[in-house]
């Protein structure tokens, strides 16, 4: 088997032709030839599993993005304010305080209470798919589930949910390695519009609190016995909840179903053995990771298995590459819904492990499991449309015949 060839001068800002559709050959070449690849004099891309895991676990690898986002978004702009206040791009003590309150609201009891409503939602969407002339598993199914789930968690009135997906896409698209001026402008506008809406929602919830056991917004407003969130922290982390939940789950379900349709033997096995849905979701997260790239800043030099990250260096963690590393996953390019062990990095690791990962897993299990139970002969109809972003891996359209 020939060794993969690394494209000369590889850059995430201007990736080679075909990279968005299939980044894995390039990731394999990077793992072999340049596991600590210089994207610029002060920026490294990590592609090996052990290096990415070590960076996630290093106390010197900071999540605070003010150094990176000030030149990218402009200090004081809506995108800068949002992405430097949300949970994911912060370090202790702010991260510790916000995560503690948020995880108190997303505890296991709260997630368990979600399940009956989620089953009803999925079954209703499947009824709709059965009646669609041209069913699309992204537009008519995968993209609708997380908006409704997070909308329910925050008790957003159904009539107000229309703009949520568009706001989310606009805000997250600005995180691409090299966003255009138009993408940045849409992102700034989306943050401003989302904040304006949330201020009215929060004011109403203060007047009429919901049940803190089921209404996450009421729970966040109450805080906990160690403190509460400021208004800015509350608003921006409500945006974060919607955005993170929307992107991860839409891509998990869309990517996952497309992978199963492409690897028919695995789909048929899951239909025959529905108890495998839990391990299937984990394998789909590994095989086509919804979040392909994450970022850190080296406050001090970080020693990794493959080399040293210098102090002051920006680090990009290639999750999609790490999750296909043959040193960790035998036959990594083979989809195996019963794979064990499967210690993938799709949700990160350590203190910054995704706070909503158990919600996403629940949505994935119910959505994929119930769809295949009802439509076991589902098949592709035409060519899926790939989202052209590199940070997030997903589909914008997945046309199917329901079977």
C-alpha positions in Angstrom: 0.0 0.0 0.0 1.5 3.3 -1.1 2.2 6.1 1.5 -0.3 9.0 1.3 1.2 12.2 -0.2 1.0 15.4 1.8 -0.2 18.4 -0.4 2.6 21.1 -0.5 1.9 24.0 1.7 -1.3 22.6 3.2 -3.6 25.2 4.7 -7.0 25.0 6.3 -7.8 28.5 4.9 -7.2 27.3 1.3 -7.5 23.5 1.4 -6.7 21.4 -1.7 -9.4 20.4 -4.1 -11.5 17.5 -2.8 -10.6 18.1 0.9 -14.0 19.2 2.0 -15.6 16.1 0.4 -13.0 13.7 1.7 -10.4 15.1 4.1 -9.2 11.7 5.4 -6.4 11.0 2.8 -4.9 14.4 3.7 -5.3 13.7 7.4 -3.5 10.4 6.9 -0.6 12.1 5.1 -0.4 14.7 7.9 -0.3 12.0 10.6 2.5 10.2 8.8 4.6 13.1 7.5 3.8 16.2 9.6 1.9 15.3 12.8 2.7 18.9 14.1 2.1 20.7 10.9 2.9 24.5 10.8 -0.1 26.4 9.5 1.8 29.6 10.1 4.9 30.6 12.2 2.8 30.6 15.4 0.1 28.0 14.5 0.3 24.2 14.6 -2.2 21.6 13.4 -2.2 18.3 15.4 -3.5 15.1 13.6 -2.4 12.1 15.7 -4.8 10.8 18.4 -2.2 10.7 21.2 -1.2 14.4 20.5 -4.7 15.6 20.4 -5.6 13.8 23.6 -2.5 15.2 25.3 -3.4 18.7 24.2 -6.9 18.3 25.5 -5.6 17.2 28.9 -2.9 19.8 29.2 -3.5 22.6 31.7 -1.3 24.9 29.6 -3.6 24.5 26.6 -6.0 27.3 27.1 -9.5 27.7 25.5 -9.7 31.5 25.9 -9.9 32.9 22.4 -9.4 36.7 23.0 -5.9 36.7 21.4 -7.2 34.9 18.4 -10.6 36.5 18.0 -9.6 40.2 18.5 -8.0 40.4 15.0 -10.5 38.0 13.5 -13.8 39.6 14.6 -12.7 43.0 16.0 -12.8 43.8 19.8 -16.2 44.9 20.9 -18.0 43.4 18.0 -21.0 41.1 18.5 -19.2 38.0 17.4 -16.2 38.9 19.7 -18.5 39.5 22.7 -20.3 36.2 22.1 -17.4 33.9 21.4 -15.4 35.2 24.4 -18.3 34.9 26.8 -19.7 31.5 25.9 -18.7 28.4 27.9 -16.7 26.7 25.1 -14.1 29.5 24.7 -13.3 30.2 28.3 -11.0 28.9 31.1 -11.4 28.8 34.9 -12.7 30.5 36.9 -15.4 31.7 34.4 -15.6 28.3 32.7 -15.9 26.5 36.0 -18.7 28.7 37.3 -20.8 28.6 34.0 -20.3 24.9 33.4 -21.3 24.1 37.0 -24.6 25.9 36.7 -25.2 24.6 33.2 -24.5 21.0 34.1 -26.8 21.4 37.1 -29.6 22.2 34.6 -28.6 19.3 32.2 -28.3 16.6 34.8 -29.2 12.9 34.1 -32.8 13.3 35.6 -33.4 16.2 33.2 -32.2 14.2 30.2 -34.3 11.2 31.2 -37.4 13.4 31.3 -36.7 14.5 27.8 -36.9 11.0 26.3 -40.8 10.6 25.9 -41.1 14.0 24.3 -38.2 13.3 22.0 -39.7 10.0 20.9 -43.0 11.8 20.1 -41.1 14.5 18.1 -39.1 11.9 16.1 -42.2 9.9 15.4 -44.1 13.0 14.2 -41.2 13.9 11.9 -41.2 10.3 10.5 -44.9 10.6 9.8 -44.1 13.8 7.8 -41.2 12.0 6.0 -43.5 9.3 4.9 -45.8 11.9 3.3 -43.0 13.9 1.6 -42.8 13.8 -2.2 -39.0 14.5 -2.1 -37.9 13.5 1.4 -34.6 15.1 2.6 -33.2 13.6 5.8 -31.4 16.9 6.6 -34.1 19.5 6.0 -37.1 17.3 7.0 -35.5 15.4 9.9 -32.0 15.9 11.2 -32.0 19.7 11.3 -35.4 19.9 13.0 -34.7 17.7 16.0 -32.1 19.8 17.9 -34.0 23.1 17.3 -37.1 21.6 18.9 -35.1 19.9 21.7 -33.2 23.0 22.7 -36.3 25.1 22.1 -38.1 22.9 24.6 -35.2 23.0 27.1 -35.3 26.8 27.1 -39.1 26.9 26.7 -38.9 29.0 23.6 -42.5 29.5 22.2 -43.0 27.4 19.0 -44.0 30.5 17.1 -40.6 32.0 17.8 -38.4 29.1 16.7 -38.2 29.9 13.0 -35.0 32.1 13.0 -33.1 29.9 15.4 -31.4 27.6 12.9 -30.4 30.5 10.6 -28.9 32.4 13.5 -27.0 29.3 14.6 -25.5 28.7 11.2 -24.5 32.3 10.7 -22.7 32.6 14.1 -20.9 29.3 13.8 -19.8 29.8 10.2 -17.8 32.8 11.4 -15.5 30.3 13.2 -14.2 29.0 9.9 -10.4 29.4 9.4 -10.8 32.2 6.9 -14.4 33.6 6.9 -15.3 36.2 4.2 -16.4 39.7 5.1 -20.0 38.7 4.2 -19.9 35.7 6.5 -18.6 37.9 9.3 -21.3 40.5 8.7 -24.1 37.8 8.8 -22.5 36.5 12.0 -22.5 39.9 13.7 -26.1 40.5 12.7 -27.2 37.1 13.9 -25.6 37.6 17.4 -27.4 41.0 17.7 -30.7 39.7 16.6 -30.5 36.6 18.9 -29.5 38.8 21.9 -32.4 41.1 21.3 -34.8 38.2 21.2 -33.4 36.5 24.3 -33.7 39.7 26.3 -37.4 39.7 25.8 -37.6 35.9 26.6 -35.6 36.4 29.8 -37.7 39.3 30.9 -40.8 37.2 30.4 -39.3 34.3 32.3 -38.4 36.6 35.2 -42.0 37.6 35.4 -43.3 34.1 35.0 -40.7 31.5 36.0 -41.1 28.0 34.7 -40.4 24.7 36.4 -36.6 24.6 37.1 -36.7 20.8 36.7 -37.6 21.1 33.1 -37.0 24.7 32.1 -33.3 25.2 31.7 -33.6 29.0 31.3 -35.4 29.3 34.6 -32.7 27.1 36.2 -30.0 29.3 34.7 -31.7 32.4 36.0 -31.8 30.9 39.5 -28.1 30.0 39.5 -27.0 27.7 42.3 -25.9 27.9 45.9 -22.5 29.2 44.8 -23.7 32.1 42.6 -25.5 33.1 39.4 -24.7 34.3 35.9 -24.5 37.9 34.9 -27.0 39.0 32.2 -24.3 38.9 29.5 -23.2 35.4 30.6 -26.8 34.2 30.6 -27.6 35.5 27.2 -24.5 34.4 25.4 -24.6 30.9 27.0 -28.2 30.5 25.9 -27.0 31.2 22.3 -24.2 28.7 22.9 -26.6 26.0 24.0 -28.7 26.4 20.8 -25.7 26.6 18.5 -23.7 23.7 20.0 -26.8 21.5 20.2 -27.9 22.3 16.7 -24.6 21.8 14.9 -23.5 18.7 16.7 -26.8 16.8 16.5 -27.8 17.8 13.0 -24.5 16.6 11.7 -24.4 13.5 13.9 -27.8 12.4 12.5 -27.2 13.5 8.9 -23.6 12.2 8.7 -24.6 9.0 10.5 -27.5 8.1 8.3 -25.5 8.9 5.2 -22.6 6.6 6.4 -25.1 3.8 7.1 -26.7 4.2 3.6 -23.2 4.1 2.1 -22.2 1.0 4.1 -25.3 -1.0 3.6 -24.2 -4.1 5.5 -23.9 -2.0 8.7 -27.3 -0.5 8.2 -28.8 -3.9 7.7 -27.0 -5.2 10.8 -28.4 -2.4 12.9 -31.9 -3.1 11.6 -31.4 -6.8 12.6 -29.8 -5.9 15.9 -31.4 -2.7 17.2 -29.7 -3.1 20.6 -26.5 -2.0 18.8 -27.8 1.6 18.4 -25.7 2.9 21.3 -22.4 1.6 20.0 -23.5 2.6 16.5 -23.9 6.2 17.5 -20.4 6.2 19.0 -19.0 4.7 15.8 -20.8 7.2 13.7 -19.4 10.0 15.9 -15.9 8.6 15.3 -16.2 7.9 11.6 -17.6 11.3 10.6 -17.0 13.6 13.5 -19.5 16.5 13.4 -16.8 18.9 14.8 -13.6 18.3 12.8 -11.4 21.0 14.3 -11.0 22.6 17.7 -8.5 25.2 19.0 -6.2 25.9 21.9 -3.5 28.4 22.9 -0.3 27.3 24.5 0.2 29.5 27.6 3.4 27.5 28.2 5.4 25.0 26.1 3.5 21.7 25.8 5.3 18.4 25.4 3.4 16.0 23.2 4.3 12.5 22.1 5.2 13.8 18.6 7.1 17.0 19.7 6.8 20.3 21.5 4.3 23.0 21.1 6.2 26.3 21.8 4.8 28.8 24.3 2.5 31.3 22.6 1.5 29.0 19.8 -2.0 28.6 18.5 -3.0 25.0 18.2 -5.6 23.4 16.0 -6.8 20.0 17.0 -7.9 17.9 14.1 -10.5 15.7 15.7 -11.5 14.1 12.4 -7.9 13.1 11.9 -7.4 11.8 15.4 -10.6 9.7 15.2 -9.2 7.9 12.1 -5.7 7.3 13.6 -4.8 3.6 13.0 -2.6 3.7 16.1 -5.7 4.0 18.2 -8.5 2.5 16.0 -7.8 -0.8 14.0 -9.0 -0.4 10.4 -10.0 3.2 11.1 -11.6 3.7 7.7 -13.9 0.8 8.2 -17.4 1.5 9.7 -18.0 -1.0 12.5 -21.2 -0.3 14.5 -20.1 -2.8 17.1 -16.6 -1.3 17.5 -15.2 -1.7 21.1 -13.3 -0.1 22.6 -14.2 3.2 20.9 -12.6 6.1 22.8 -13.2 8.7 20.2 -12.6 12.4 20.7 -15.8 13.7 19.0 -16.9 15.4 22.2 -13.5 16.4 23.4 -11.8 15.4 26.6 -11.1 16.7 30.1 -12.7 19.8 31.6 -13.9 21.0 28.3 -15.7 17.8 27.3 -19.0 18.8 25.6 -21.5 19.7 28.2 -24.4 18.5 26.0 -22.9 15.2 24.8 -25.4 13.1 26.6 -28.3 15.0 25.1 -26.8 14.6 21.6 -26.3 10.9 22.2 -29.9 10.5 23.3 -31.1 12.4 20.2 -28.9 10.3 17.9 -30.0 7.0 19.4 -33.7 7.8 19.2 -33.6 9.5 15.8 -31.5 6.8 14.0 -33.0 3.8 15.8 -36.6 4.8 15.2 -36.1 5.8 11.6 -34.5 2.5 10.7 -37.1 0.5 12.7 -39.8 2.2 10.6 -38.0 2.4 7.2 -35.5 -0.5 7.1 -35.3 -0.3 3.2 -34.5 3.4 3.1 -32.0 4.3 0.4 -30.3 7.3 -1.2 -32.1 9.2 -4.0 -29.5 11.2 -5.8 -26.3 12.8 -4.5 -26.0 14.2 -0.9 -24.9 17.8 -0.7 -21.8 18.4 1.5 -21.6 21.5 3.7 -18.5 23.3 2.4 -17.1 24.3 5.8 -14.0 22.6 7.2 -14.5 23.1 10.9 -17.9 21.5 10.9 -18.6 18.3 8.9 -22.1 17.8 7.8 -24.6 17.7 4.9 -27.0 20.4 3.7 -29.1 17.8 1.8 -29.6 14.1 1.9 -32.3 13.0 -0.5 -33.8 9.6 0.1 -36.5 7.1 -0.8 -38.2 5.9 2.4 -38.6 2.3 1.2 
